Amino acid sequence: MRKALVPVDGSAAAHRAVRHVVALASIHPSLEAVLLNVQPEVDTWSVRRVLKKEEVEAIEESHGGDILQADREILNAAGIAVTPIVEIGPPAETIARVARESGCDAIIMGTRGLGAVSSVVLGSVSSRVLHLSDLPVTLIK
């Protein structure tokens, strides 16, 4: 494994996935991590009435960067090369697309994030990523 996509949303499961990547780096010393935060697109009338699309996107990207910060520090402290990315869009589809576009070998993610909707066994996003991506997906509880 050379490059892993690690989607994070600030949840405990996402932090455990980052720590798993640190453990993998002891086996694969040249491992790179693409740290991804996906912000949902805000398209409500009440928000758009007050803010321009560019302003909303700037707020979402700033919030995403804040979420990535703690995990970036963990990976940097472990000596792992990190590429932070904040995207706006549907989470599962964006995760699969960014993994493909970034040339990742695998996706390592938590089973349950901070989303409001979840399924009985797996989080709805992790379940959808399993179906959308051709890459190996490691789910961390």
N, C-alpha and C positions, 0 to 999 in steps of 0.2 A: 504494500500500500504506500502510495506516494503522497496523495492529497485526499483529505476527507472534508466533506461539507458537514458543518455542525450548526444546525438551526437552533437558535436560543431565543427564549421569550421571557426570561427572568424567573422561570419556574424552577422548583427544586430538581425535577427530572432533567431539565436542560443543563443545570449545573453539574449533575452527576454525569451526563454525557460528556461534558468538557473534561471532567476529571478522568473519565475513561480514555479520552484521547491522550491525556498526559501519560497514562499507564501504557498505552500503545506505543508512545514515542520511545519508551525504553527498549521495545522490540524493533521498532522501525525508526532509527535515529534521524532519518531525513524527512520524516513525516511533516507535511504542511497542513494547516487547517484553514478552511474558508469558514469564517464565523458569520452566520447570516441571521439577521432579524427581519421578519416580514411584518410590516405594519398594514392593518386593514385599510382599504381605501375608504375615506370619509366622503360620502356623497349625499349627505342629508341637506335638505333645503335650509334648515335653520343655521347650519354652519356656513353653507355656501352664500347665504344672504349677507353674512357679516365679513367673511374672509374670502380672498381670491384663492383659486386653486393652487397657485404657487406658494401662498402663505401656509395653507393647510399642509402641503407636501413638506415644506421646510420644518414645520412643527413635528410632523410624523418622523422625518429623518432625524431630527434632533433627539426625539424620544427614543428612537431605535438605537442611536449611537450611545445614549445613556445606558440602555439595557445591555449593550455589548461590552461596556467598559470593564466590569468586574471579571468577565470571562476572558477578555483580552489580556488582562493583567496576569491571570492564572497561566495562560498559555505562554505569554512572554517570559514569565518567571521560570517556566520549564524549558525555555530555549526553543520553543516551537514557532516556526514562521507562521504568522497570522495575516490573513487578508480579511479585513472587516467589510461587510456589505450590509446596507440597509435597503430593502426593497419595499414597494407598496403594491399590494395586490392580494389575490386569494392565496392563503398560506401553502397548501399542499402543491398546487400547480407551480407556484413561484419557487418552492424548494426544489422540485424536480427539474425545473428549467435552469436554475442557477447552478445546480450540480452538473448538469450536462454542459452548459456554457463555460463553466470554470474548469472543465477537464478533470473533475473529481473521480476518484476510484471507488468511493464509498460514501454513504451517508450515515452519520452516527447521531441519533437524536433520542430525546426522552419520549416515553410512551404517553405521557399526559402533560399538556401545557396549561396555560392560563386561560384557554378558550372557555366560553360559556357553555358550549355544547360538547358532550363527550359520549362515546358509545360504551357498552357494558364492559368489553374486554380491553380494547385499546382506545386511545384518544382518536377522535375523528380525523385529525390531521395526519397522525402517524399511519393510520390505516389507509388513508387515501394516498400517501406517499408510496407505500408498499405497492399499490396498484399502478401508480403513474410512472415510477422510475424503473429503468432496466439495471440500475446499479445495485450492488449489495447494500442492504439497509440493516444497520444494527440498532435495535431498540433497547434503551436503557431504562430500567424501572426506577 
